[in-house]
Each structure stands twice: as C-alpha cells, then as structure tokens.
Amino acid sequence: MTERQRSHWVTEEGLRAHVNKQVLREEIQPGDMVGPCLFLASDAARMLSAQTLIVDGGYL
C-alpha cells in the first residue's frame, strides 16, 4: 500500500474489506516486497523461469 494509493483510491472500509479476505490479516506494505525481490535476484532463484510469484497475503 503506497501513499498514492491511499490518497487516490483506497477507502478505510475498502481496505478493511480487502484485508478481511486475506489469510494473513495485515495490510501489505511496500517493504513486504523486499524479501521476494531479493530472492528473485539471488542465486537461489537461478533456475526459476516463467513463474508467477504472488505476494498478496493469501488473498482469497
């Protein structure tokens, strides 16, 4: 969730409804993308190709 999203499109009730549909009931922060990005940039992902890595808190 960025400040731009929060100021332009997100309402508190909409955000609450979205978080309630996640398995991990927390608001996703920009910093939550650091680990997945570091993984993709690391040697651990060297044989990974054509995959989708979804970071969404387990959105149902």
Secondary structure, 3 states (H helix, E strand, C coil): CCHHHHHHCCCHHHHHHHHHCECCCCCCCHHHHHHHHHHHHCHHHCCCCCCCCCCCCCEC
